Amino acid sequence: MRILLDRLYQIAGLLAGFCIVAMAVLILGQIVGRWFGIIVPSTEDFSGYLLAAASFLALPFTLRSGGHIRVNLLISQLHGVKRKVTETLVLLLSLLFSGFAASSAIQLVVESWRFGDISQGYVSVPLWIPQVPMALGLVILTIALLDETVALRSGKQPQYLQHDENLVQSTQNTVE
């Protein structure tokens, strides 16, 4: 199960990276096309869709790799049971918000598909298509938060905390 979950987070991260590369290629194509009088229609729309997809698909991978910004001012002062309780509460609250956002995003995709919502750009796109990566990223983030919560409650150190401690140790080694 661990390998499957880690692979899921990596695939989401790779898809996010692919979206960034696709966005850069699309914008570059528009720039070069202008030199030759060629217009790439709806570049701004598709770039926005790709940026949103990259942002949401990167969330679970970023969580697992310790890349989210955390304010450790309070938590760094806590130790033992108090720290574990605080971390658990923060993870549970994050899980609640992420689950709600994922549920709402799925509902948005279903409603857009059901009502046939179409974008207003030069190239009409069914809105459920760019909304799917957002919902998928939020669902995988919810899974990752649940994974981290279970790890913490079972006595293991969550993956994101391991990165925090590695950073602190490398900083201490540099200072010494």
VEXNUVO-90959 format. One line per field, with one value per atom (N, C-alpha, C): x, y, z. Coordinates in nm, 4 decimals. Example, Ala and Ser with C-alpha at 12.3 -4.5 7.8 and 13.67 -1.06 7.14 Angstrom:
xx: [1.3190,1.2300,1.3200,1.2850,1.3670,1.2900]
yy: [-0.5690,-0.4500,-0.3300,-0.2250,-0.1060,0.0030]
zz: [0.7800,0.7800,0.7800,0.7080,0.7140,0.7870]
***
This chain:
xx: [0.0827,0.0000,0.0871,0.1975,0.2878,0.3426,0.3828,0.4384,0.3322,0.2099,0.1000,0.0722,0.0679,0.0421,0.1570,0.2797,0.3941,0.3940,0.3582,0.3505,0.2408,0.1274,0.0171,0.0629,0.1350,0.1834,0.2860,0.3715,0.4716,0.4062,0.3061,0.2359,0.1667,0.1038,0.0401,0.1442,0.2610,0.3692,0.4198,0.4331,0.4769,0.3741,0.2476,0.1425,0.1462,0.1713,0.1829,0.2998,0.4125,0.5285,0.5003,0.4289,0.3918,0.3047,0.2124,0.1255,0.2073,0.3083,0.3938,0.4707,0.5254,0.5997,0.5060,0.3861,0.2894,0.2503,0.2351,0.2013,0.3145,0.4377,0.5531,0.5630,0.5406,0.5458,0.4343,0.3174,0.2041,0.2326,0.2833,0.3148,0.4290,0.5297,0.6406,0.5901,0.4988,0.4394,0.3659,0.2975,0.2275,0.3273,0.4347,0.5346,0.5997,0.6436,0.7087,0.6090,0.4858,0.3830,0.3571,0.3636,0.3428,0.4493,0.5726,0.6794,0.6454,0.5702,0.5363,0.3912,0.3238,0.1859,0.0849,0.1227,0.0335,-0.0215,-0.1510,-0.2154,-0.2542,-0.2143,-0.2554,-0.3778,-0.4955,-0.6183,-0.6285,-0.6843,-0.7140,-0.5924,-0.4746,-0.3541,-0.3690,-0.4262,-0.4423,-0.5357,-0.6436,-0.7377,-0.6704,-0.6047,-0.5408,-0.4254,-0.3534,-0.2459,-0.3031,-0.4147,-0.4811,-0.5282,-0.5851,-0.6292,-0.5099,-0.3998,-0.2806,-0.2193,-0.2211,-0.1681,-0.2509,-0.3821,-0.4697,-0.4475,-0.4375,-0.4134,-0.2808,-0.1767,-0.0450,-0.0501,-0.1168,-0.1236,-0.1914,-0.3036,-0.3773,-0.3137,-0.2601,-0.1961,-0.0659,-0.0026,0.1240,0.1027,-0.0163,-0.0410,-0.0011,-0.0444,-0.0072,0.1429,0.2059,0.3499,0.4259,0.3824,0.4470,0.4296,0.3118,0.2894,0.3857,0.3946,0.4783,0.6271,0.6656,0.8077,0.8440,0.7480,0.7752,0.7881,0.7306,0.7453,0.6427,0.5370,0.4388,0.4972,0.4618,0.5105,0.4373,0.5151,0.4590,0.5174,0.4333,0.4805,0.5117,0.6392,0.6833,0.7093,0.6744,0.7028,0.6407,0.5161,0.4482,0.4862,0.4776,0.4993,0.6421,0.7387,0.8774,0.9006,0.8130,0.8250,0.7591,0.6809,0.6101,0.6897,0.6788,0.7492,0.6584,0.6879,0.6170,0.4706,0.3880,0.2444,0.1785,0.2197,0.1590,0.1828,0.3037,0.3339,0.2539,0.2454,0.1714,0.0235,-0.0340,-0.1750,-0.1959,-0.1058,-0.1172,-0.1054,-0.0060,0.0112,-0.1130,-0.1680,-0.2875,-0.4055,-0.4253,-0.5358,-0.5206,-0.3980,-0.3733,-0.3994,-0.3526,-0.3766,-0.5257,-0.5959,-0.7390,-0.8165,-0.7801,-0.8444,-0.8148,-0.6903,-0.6524,-0.7273,-0.7398,-0.8130,-0.9595,-1.0176,-1.1570,-1.1746,-1.0891,-1.0987,-1.0708,-0.9707,-0.9358,-1.0481,-1.1049,-1.2169,-1.3363,-1.3657,-1.4760,-1.4473,-1.3234,-1.2867,-1.2925,-1.2462,-1.2500,-1.3942,-1.4783,-1.6196,-1.6860,-1.6573,-1.7142,-1.6627,-1.5347,-1.4775,-1.5382,-1.5580,-1.6221,-1.7639,-1.8344,-1.9706,-1.9717,-1.8734,-1.8621,-1.8403,-1.7532,-1.7268,-1.8544,-1.9238,-2.0473,-2.1521,-2.1685,-2.2679,-2.2294,-2.1019,-2.0579,-2.0829,-2.0594,-2.0821,-2.2322,-2.3105,-2.4544,-2.5227,-2.4818,-2.5445,-2.4783,-2.3664,-2.2992,-2.2344,-2.1781,-2.1115,-1.9940,-1.9836,-1.8793,-1.8052,-1.6743,-1.5951,-1.6353,-1.6040,-1.6420,-1.5311,-1.4200,-1.3062,-1.3290,-1.2254,-1.2293,-1.2516,-1.1866,-1.2070,-1.2956,-1.4137,-1.5066,-1.4620,-1.4522,-1.4104,-1.5145,-1.5600,-1.6484,-1.5739,-1.6332,-1.5638,-1.5277,-1.5963,-1.5629,-1.4224,-1.3734,-1.2406,-1.1300,-1.1235,-1.0197,-1.0477,-1.1713,-1.2037,-1.1627,-1.1500,-1.1140,-0.9784,-0.8711,-0.7441,-0.7498,-0.8308,-0.8464,-0.9085,-1.0158,-1.0816,-0.9895,-0.9191,-0.8274,-0.7157,-0.6583,-0.5531,-0.6027,-0.7243,-0.7800,-0.8108,-0.8575,-0.8838,-0.7529,-0.6487,-0.5197,-0.4590,-0.4771,-0.4308,-0.5012,-0.6313,-0.7068,-0.6535,-0.6223,-0.5642,-0.4287,-0.3474,-0.2154,-0.2273,-0.3223,-0.3424,-0.3904,-0.4774,-0.5217,-0.4038,-0.3208,-0.2003,-0.1088,-0.0869,-0.0011,-0.0635,-0.1951,-0.2646,-0.2529,-0.2745,-0.2621,-0.1188,-0.0213,0.1198,0.1483,0.1012,0.1247,0.0568,-0.0671,-0.1427,-0.0885,-0.0222,0.0321,0.1742,0.2223,0.3522,0.4666,0.4378,0.5428,0.5488,0.6619,0.6758,0.6237,0.5330,0.4839,0.5987,0.5798,0.6837,0.7234,0.6254,0.6581,0.7425,0.7267,0.8074,0.9515,0.9715,1.1070,1.1875,1.1234,1.1918,1.2250,1.1334,1.1602,1.2818,1.2891,1.4006,1.5319,1.5275,1.6481,1.7003,1.6082,1.6472,1.7121,1.6529,1.7077,1.8459,1.8613,1.9933,2.0976,2.0620,2.1604,2.1978,2.1020,2.1307,2.2230,2.1985,2.2840,2.4261,2.4375,2.5697,2.6450,2.5739,2.6359,2.6863,2.6090,2.6459,2.7688,2.7763,2.8879,3.0095]
yy: [-0.1195,0.0000,0.1259,0.1224,0.2373,0.2715,0.1686,0.1904,0.2508,0.2015,0.2519,0.3998,0.4352,0.5749,0.6658,0.6224,0.7035,0.7222,0.6180,0.6265,0.7242,0.7225,0.8150,0.9593,0.9891,1.1248,1.1660,1.0732,1.1025,1.1283,1.0484,1.0684,1.2044,1.2425,1.3744,1.4844,1.4682,1.5663,1.5725,1.4570,1.4534,1.5186,1.4928,1.5574,1.7094,1.7541,1.8989,1.9562,1.8856,1.9302,1.9321,1.8312,1.8268,1.9467,1.9836,2.0999,2.2284,2.2428,2.3622,2.3661,2.2521,2.2456,2.2746,2.2156,2.2396,2.3870,2.4497,2.5917,2.6754,2.6421,2.7158,2.6990,2.5770,2.5512,2.6279,2.6300,2.7013,2.8513,2.9091,3.0523,3.0819,2.9961,3.0129,3.0049,2.9108,2.8996,3.0266,3.0872,3.2121,3.3240,3.3309,3.4358,3.4211,3.2999,3.2751,3.2930,3.2502,3.2659,3.4110,3.4985,3.6411,3.6978,3.6460,3.6924,3.6642,3.5562,3.5152,3.5441,3.6211,3.6597,3.5489,3.4502,3.3387,3.3615,3.3472,3.3645,3.2270,3.1998,3.0758,3.1102,3.0595,3.1007,3.0469,3.1282,3.0941,3.0500,3.1017,3.0673,3.1049,3.2197,3.2647,3.1710,3.1277,3.0368,2.9042,2.8443,2.7152,2.7248,2.8359,2.8552,2.8635,2.9308,2.9387,2.8027,2.7243,2.5890,2.5042,2.5144,2.4361,2.4816,2.6118,2.6628,2.6129,2.6160,2.5655,2.4155,2.3414,2.1969,2.1696,2.2417,2.2225,2.2564,2.3630,2.4054,2.2998,2.2477,2.1518,2.0131,1.9714,1.8395,1.8351,1.9500,1.9545,1.9509,1.9778,1.9854,1.8591,1.7386,1.6202,1.5921,1.6067,1.5820,1.6826,1.8070,1.9114,1.8854,1.8383,1.8041,1.6947,1.5893,1.4748,1.5090,1.6023,1.6371,1.7502,1.7944,1.8975,2.0365,2.0585,2.1862,2.2919,2.2541,2.3535,2.4410,2.5656,2.6591,2.6294,2.6059,2.5788,2.6809,2.7292,2.8214,2.7368,2.7164,2.6295,2.7035,2.8298,2.9089,2.8460,2.8060,2.7453,2.5980,2.5250,2.3802,2.3459,2.4266,2.3968,2.4082,2.4801,2.4946,2.3800,2.2992,2.1880,2.0590,1.9702,1.8425,1.7325,1.6110,1.4945,1.4917,1.4652,1.4470,1.5750,1.6902,1.8170,1.8407,1.8120,1.8314,1.7340,1.6093,1.5095,1.5451,1.5919,1.6328,1.7524,1.8502,1.9687,1.9303,1.8480,1.8020,1.7264,1.6421,1.5653,1.6573,1.7571,1.8506,1.9295,1.9728,2.0475,1.9587,1.8341,1.7421,1.7121,1.6917,1.6636,1.7833,1.9024,2.0227,2.0376,2.0148,2.0200,1.9151,1.7970,1.6881,1.7252,1.7884,1.8324,1.9345,2.0363,2.1393,2.0816,1.9962,1.9362,1.8448,1.7681,1.6811,1.7610,1.8717,1.9583,2.0191,2.0670,2.1259,2.0216,1.8998,1.7929,1.7587,1.7483,1.7185,1.8279,1.9515,2.0643,2.0669,2.0367,2.0362,1.9244,1.8088,1.6983,1.7363,1.7986,1.8438,1.9468,2.0354,2.1353,2.0680,1.9677,1.8950,1.8266,1.7597,1.6884,1.7861,1.8989,1.9975,2.0600,2.0886,2.1445,2.0463,1.9190,1.8159,1.7995,1.7960,1.7756,1.8902,2.0151,2.1309,2.1712,2.1066,2.1372,2.2748,2.3173,2.4476,2.4521,2.5620,2.5808,2.7107,2.7111,2.8317,2.9410,3.0652,3.1794,3.2239,3.1528,3.1934,3.1732,3.2063,3.1908,3.0449,2.9544,2.8111,2.7653,2.7163,2.6712,2.5355,2.5275,2.4047,2.3702,2.2458,2.2081,2.2287,2.3023,2.3416,2.2248,2.1130,2.0002,1.9476,1.9678,1.9169,1.9866,2.1202,2.1815,2.1720,2.1386,2.1267,1.9912,1.8895,1.7555,1.7532,1.8144,1.8109,1.8800,1.9836,2.0511,1.9551,1.8884,1.7936,1.6764,1.6270,1.5143,1.5516,1.6705,1.7164,1.7272,1.7762,1.7888,1.6524,1.5585,1.4234,1.3579,1.3702,1.3102,1.3808,1.5117,1.5834,1.5313,1.5067,1.4531,1.3154,1.2332,1.1015,1.1176,1.2128,1.2351,1.2840,1.3716,1.4188,1.3057,1.2211,1.1050,1.0114,0.9916,0.9095,0.9637,1.0949,1.1571,1.1474,1.1625,1.1529,1.0118,0.9126,0.7730,0.7443,0.7944,0.7735,0.8340,0.9547,1.0212,0.9462,0.9058,0.8371,0.6970,0.6360,0.5016,0.5052,0.6241,0.6358,0.6624,0.6673,0.6975,0.8491,0.8923,1.0353,1.0638,1.1609,1.1951,1.2368,1.2121,1.2398,1.3872,1.4776,1.6206,1.6645,1.5986,1.6332,1.5861,1.4758,1.4268,1.5293,1.5942,1.6966,1.8185,1.8562,1.9682,1.9392,1.8193,1.7842,1.7750,1.7228,1.7174,1.8579,1.9518,2.0904,2.1519,2.1265,2.1805,2.1221,1.9912,1.9278,1.9807,2.0000,2.0523,2.1967,2.2737,2.4108,2.4129,2.3240,2.3168,2.2737,2.1791,2.1338,2.2451,2.3289,2.4395,2.5448,2.5721,2.6720,2.6276,2.4983,2.4472,2.4419]
zz: [0.0000,0.0000,0.0000,0.0759,0.0830,-0.0550,-0.1300,-0.2637,-0.3551,-0.3449,-0.4278,-0.3980,-0.2703,-0.2335,-0.2778,-0.2544,-0.2975,-0.4484,-0.5209,-0.6670,-0.7094,-0.6386,-0.6675,-0.6509,-0.5425,-0.5183,-0.6248,-0.6636,-0.7665,-0.9018,-0.9350,-1.0628,-1.0644,-0.9540,-0.9460,-0.9645,-0.9030,-0.9183,-1.0616,-1.1247,-1.2649,-1.3567,-1.3322,-1.4119,-1.3945,-1.2733,-1.2479,-1.3269,-1.3261,-1.4029,-1.5518,-1.6002,-1.7415,-1.7766,-1.6886,-1.7139,-1.7240,-1.6395,-1.6445,-1.7761,-1.8160,-1.9431,-2.0604,-2.0588,-2.1662,-2.1732,-2.0578,-2.0536,-2.1135,-2.0782,-2.1316,-2.2832,-2.3317,-2.4758,-2.5471,-2.4892,-2.5483,-2.5574,-2.4507,-2.4508,-2.5470,-2.5487,-2.6428,-2.7869,-2.8113,-2.9443,-2.9849,-2.8901,-2.9195,-2.9500,-2.8736,-2.8950,-3.0312,-3.0621,-3.1915,-3.3055,-3.2828,-3.3852,-3.4214,-3.3245,-3.3509,-3.4443,-3.4339,-3.5235,-3.6691,-3.6915,-3.8281,-3.8642,-3.7789,-3.8068,-3.7814,-3.7028,-3.6704,-3.5294,-3.5174,-3.3878,-3.3343,-3.2118,-3.1446,-3.0615,-3.1024,-3.0336,-2.8911,-2.8041,-2.6637,-2.5835,-2.6169,-2.5415,-2.3945,-2.3681,-2.2302,-2.1542,-2.2187,-2.1530,-2.1190,-2.2187,-2.1967,-2.0973,-2.0996,-2.0017,-1.8608,-1.8468,-1.7163,-1.6682,-1.7600,-1.7234,-1.6795,-1.7540,-1.7207,-1.5882,-1.5619,-1.4361,-1.3178,-1.3324,-1.2256,-1.2050,-1.3138,-1.3032,-1.2337,-1.2721,-1.2103,-1.0614,-1.0276,-0.8870,-0.8004,-0.8451,-0.7634,-0.7651,-0.8791,-0.8856,-0.8058,-0.7870,-0.7123,-0.5611,-0.5133,-0.3689,-0.2920,-0.3331,-0.2529,-0.2540,-0.3676,-0.3764,-0.2903,-0.2939,-0.2149,-0.0657,-0.0250,0.1154,0.1589,0.0813,0.1190,0.1185,0.0335,0.0275,0.1232,0.2037,0.3037,0.2448,0.1280,0.0595,0.0971,0.1688,0.2092,0.3201,0.3174,0.4184,0.5493,0.6522,0.7844,0.8820,0.9674,1.0702,1.1931,1.2189,1.3267,1.4569,1.4628,1.5817,1.7061,1.6980,1.8124,1.8266,1.7188,1.7248,1.7660,1.7269,1.7639,1.9145,1.9839,2.1285,2.2045,2.1325,2.1960,2.1781,2.2767,2.2704,2.3231,2.2827,2.3352,2.2975,2.3969,2.3759,2.3250,2.3799,2.3368,2.1881,2.1428,2.0005,1.9142,1.9575,1.8810,1.8725,1.9824,1.9833,1.8902,1.8982,1.8126,1.6648,1.6323,1.4935,1.4462,1.5326,1.4977,1.4711,1.5575,1.5383,1.4079,1.3805,1.2566,1.1351,1.1404,1.0290,1.0122,1.1231,1.1144,1.0583,1.1009,1.0485,0.8987,0.8601,0.7180,0.6384,0.6957,0.6308,0.6111,0.7118,0.7022,0.5894,0.5865,0.4823,0.3445,0.3348,0.2068,0.1564,0.2470,0.2093,0.1609,0.2294,0.1874,0.0500,0.0306,-0.0988,-0.2098,-0.1819,-0.2822,-0.3180,-0.2171,-0.2405,-0.3236,-0.2905,-0.3662,-0.5100,-0.5275,-0.6624,-0.7474,-0.6881,-0.7609,-0.7995,-0.7071,-0.7339,-0.8479,-0.8508,-0.9572,-1.0925,-1.0960,-1.2210,-1.2700,-1.1801,-1.2175,-1.2691,-1.2009,-1.2449,-1.3789,-1.3983,-1.5267,-1.6401,-1.6120,-1.7138,-1.7403,-1.6329,-1.6457,-1.7215,-1.6923,-1.7547,-1.8855,-1.9202,-2.0461,-2.0482,-1.9351,-1.9282,-2.0250,-2.0985,-2.2000,-2.1682,-2.1919,-2.1678,-2.2673,-2.2321,-2.3142,-2.4092,-2.4119,-2.4933,-2.6421,-2.7195,-2.8651,-2.9018,-2.8294,-2.8464,-2.7306,-2.7632,-2.6595,-2.6054,-2.4742,-2.4078,-2.3020,-2.2983,-2.1878,-2.0554,-1.9632,-1.8406,-1.7494,-1.7627,-1.6762,-1.7063,-1.8281,-1.8645,-1.7846,-1.7796,-1.6964,-1.5461,-1.5080,-1.3661,-1.3076,-1.3918,-1.3437,-1.2732,-1.3294,-1.2566,-1.1205,-1.1087,-0.9800,-0.8792,-0.9185,-0.8288,-0.7965,-0.8970,-0.8771,-0.7795,-0.7960,-0.7054,-0.5622,-0.5446,-0.4090,-0.3478,-0.4295,-0.3795,-0.3353,-0.4174,-0.3820,-0.2608,-0.2492,-0.1302,-0.0057,-0.0152,0.0979,0.1370,0.0368,0.0635,0.1329,0.0850,0.1444,0.2888,0.3152,0.4531,0.5436,0.4918,0.5688,0.5949,0.4952,0.5072,0.6173,0.6182,0.7189,0.8579,0.8670,0.9956,1.0519,0.9675,1.0116,1.0555,0.9811,1.0188,1.1556,1.1790,1.3076,1.4212,1.4011,1.5063,1.5340,1.4366,1.4578,1.5134,1.5490,1.6122,1.5164,1.3871,1.2893,1.2700,1.2210,1.1941,1.0530,1.0378,0.9046,0.8125,0.6859,0.5862,0.5856,0.5963,0.5909,0.7095,0.8256,0.9426,0.9277,0.8566,0.8342,0.7557,0.6601,0.5818,0.6672,0.7584,0.8489,0.9358,0.9899,1.0778,1.0008,0.8776,0.7952,0.7666,0.7439,0.7186,0.8422,0.9591,1.0834,1.1093,1.0870,1.1088,1.0133,0.8876,0.7921,0.8243,0.8760,0.9158,1.0371,1.1327,1.2510,1.2137,1.1205,1.0776,1.0051,0.9331,0.8618,0.9600,1.0651,1.1639,1.2436,1.2745,1.3540,1.2687]
***
